Amino acid sequence: MPVMEGKCCLFKEFRGTSTRFPICLDTTDPDEIVRTVQLIAPAFGGINLEDISAPRCFEIEDRLKEGARHPRVSTTTSTARPSFVMAALLNAVKLDGQADRGPQTC
């Protein structure tokens, strides 16, 4: 849960969403997850799907996004991890003193 609390801060800062609390579901069935999220979605400005293995996470995300009534839906696999990797790379470039000229690739 501490990791989710940290992500809540990141979502508030970079997405502009005020994250209140994680909701844990005791199921791995995509149909149950989709239905549960559909039922609770109106109360939230965004839904982050966490710790769902690929490819199920992509299937669930796609199914939830199809029904346009939902708030922002994302998975850690498709959005958060790449964002964190990019932030780490940009920070490494800054710490290495290359921020003014940009990173070089070989």
The 8 nearest C-alpha neighbors of each residue, nearest first, counted from 0:
[[1, 3, 2, 4, 21, 5, 20, 6],
 [2, 0, 4, 3, 5, 6, 7, 21],
 [3, 1, 5, 0, 4, 6, 7, 8],
 [2, 4, 6, 0, 5, 1, 7, 21],
 [5, 3, 7, 1, 2, 6, 0, 8],
 [6, 4, 2, 8, 3, 7, 1, 9],
 [5, 7, 9, 3, 8, 4, 10, 2],
 [6, 8, 4, 10, 18, 5, 9, 3],
 [9, 7, 11, 5, 6, 10, 12, 4],
 [10, 8, 6, 12, 11, 7, 13, 5],
 [11, 9, 14, 7, 13, 12, 8, 16],
 [10, 12, 16, 15, 17, 8, 9, 14],
 [11, 13, 9, 10, 15, 14, 8, 16],
 [12, 14, 10, 15, 11, 9, 16, 8],
 [15, 13, 10, 16, 11, 12, 9, 17],
 [14, 16, 11, 13, 12, 10, 17, 9],
 [17, 15, 11, 14, 10, 18, 44, 45],
 [16, 18, 11, 19, 15, 10, 7, 44],
 [19, 17, 7, 16, 20, 11, 10, 8],
 [18, 20, 17, 21, 7, 4, 43, 16],
 [19, 21, 18, 22, 4, 7, 3, 17],
 [20, 22, 23, 3, 19, 0, 4, 18],
 [23, 21, 24, 20, 19, 48, 49, 46],
 [22, 24, 21, 25, 26, 49, 20, 0],
 [23, 25, 26, 22, 32, 27, 35, 31],
 [26, 24, 23, 27, 32, 28, 31, 22],
 [27, 25, 28, 24, 31, 32, 29, 23],
 [26, 28, 29, 25, 32, 51, 31, 24],
 [27, 29, 31, 30, 26, 32, 33, 55],
 [30, 28, 32, 31, 33, 59, 27, 55],
 [31, 29, 33, 32, 28, 34, 59, 35],
 [32, 30, 34, 28, 29, 33, 35, 26],
 [31, 33, 29, 35, 30, 34, 36, 28],
 [34, 32, 30, 36, 31, 35, 29, 37],
 [33, 35, 37, 31, 32, 36, 30, 38],
 [36, 34, 38, 32, 37, 33, 31, 39],
 [35, 37, 39, 33, 38, 34, 40, 32],
 [38, 36, 34, 40, 35, 39, 33, 69],
 [37, 39, 35, 36, 40, 34, 41, 33],
 [38, 40, 36, 37, 41, 42, 35, 43],
 [39, 41, 37, 42, 43, 36, 38, 69],
 [42, 40, 43, 39, 69, 38, 70, 44],
 [41, 43, 40, 39, 44, 38, 45, 70],
 [44, 42, 40, 45, 41, 70, 46, 39],
 [45, 43, 70, 16, 71, 42, 46, 41],
 [46, 44, 71, 70, 43, 72, 47, 16],
 [45, 47, 72, 71, 48, 73, 70, 43],
 [48, 46, 73, 74, 72, 49, 45, 75],
 [47, 49, 74, 73, 46, 75, 51, 50],
 [48, 50, 51, 75, 74, 47, 76, 56],
 [51, 49, 52, 48, 75, 56, 76, 74],
 [52, 50, 56, 49, 53, 55, 48, 27],
 [51, 53, 56, 55, 54, 50, 76, 57],
 [54, 52, 55, 56, 57, 51, 76, 58],
 [53, 55, 57, 56, 52, 58, 51, 59],
 [56, 54, 53, 58, 57, 52, 59, 51],
 [55, 57, 53, 59, 51, 54, 58, 52],
 [58, 56, 60, 55, 59, 54, 61, 53],
 [57, 59, 55, 61, 60, 56, 62, 54],
 [58, 60, 62, 56, 57, 61, 55, 29],
 [59, 61, 57, 63, 58, 62, 56, 64],
 [62, 60, 64, 58, 63, 59, 57, 65],
 [61, 63, 59, 65, 60, 64, 58, 66],
 [64, 62, 60, 65, 61, 66, 59, 33],
 [63, 65, 61, 66, 62, 67, 60, 72],
 [66, 64, 62, 63, 67, 61, 68, 60],
 [65, 67, 64, 68, 63, 69, 62, 37],
 [68, 66, 69, 65, 64, 63, 70, 71],
 [69, 67, 66, 70, 41, 64, 40, 65],
 [70, 68, 67, 40, 71, 66, 64, 41],
 [71, 69, 45, 44, 72, 40, 46, 68],
 [70, 72, 45, 46, 69, 73, 44, 64],
 [73, 71, 46, 47, 45, 70, 60, 64],
 [74, 72, 47, 48, 78, 60, 46, 71],
 [75, 73, 48, 76, 77, 47, 78, 49],
 [74, 76, 79, 78, 77, 49, 80, 48],
 [75, 77, 74, 80, 78, 79, 56, 53],
 [78, 76, 74, 75, 79, 80, 81, 73],
 [79, 77, 75, 81, 80, 76, 74, 82],
 [78, 80, 75, 82, 81, 83, 77, 76],
 [79, 81, 83, 82, 75, 78, 76, 84],
 [80, 82, 84, 83, 79, 78, 85, 77],
 [83, 81, 79, 85, 80, 84, 86, 78],
 [82, 84, 86, 80, 85, 81, 79, 87],
 [85, 83, 81, 87, 86, 82, 80, 88],
 [86, 84, 88, 82, 87, 83, 81, 89],
 [85, 87, 83, 89, 84, 88, 90, 82],
 [86, 88, 90, 84, 85, 89, 91, 83],
 [89, 87, 91, 85, 90, 86, 84, 92],
 [90, 88, 92, 86, 91, 87, 85, 93],
 [89, 91, 93, 87, 88, 92, 86, 94],
 [90, 92, 88, 94, 93, 89, 95, 87],
 [93, 91, 95, 89, 97, 90, 94, 98],
 [92, 94, 98, 90, 96, 91, 95, 97],
 [95, 93, 91, 96, 92, 90, 97, 98],
 [96, 94, 92, 93, 97, 91, 98, 90],
 [95, 97, 93, 94, 98, 92, 99, 91],
 [98, 96, 92, 99, 100, 95, 101, 93],
 [97, 99, 93, 101, 92, 96, 100, 102],
 [100, 98, 97, 101, 96, 93, 102, 92],
 [99, 101, 97, 98, 102, 103, 96, 92],
 [102, 100, 98, 97, 99, 103, 92, 93],
 [101, 103, 97, 92, 104, 100, 98, 89],
 [104, 102, 101, 105, 100, 97, 92, 98],
 [105, 103, 102, 101, 92, 97, 100, 88],
 [104, 103, 102, 101, 97, 92, 100, 88]]
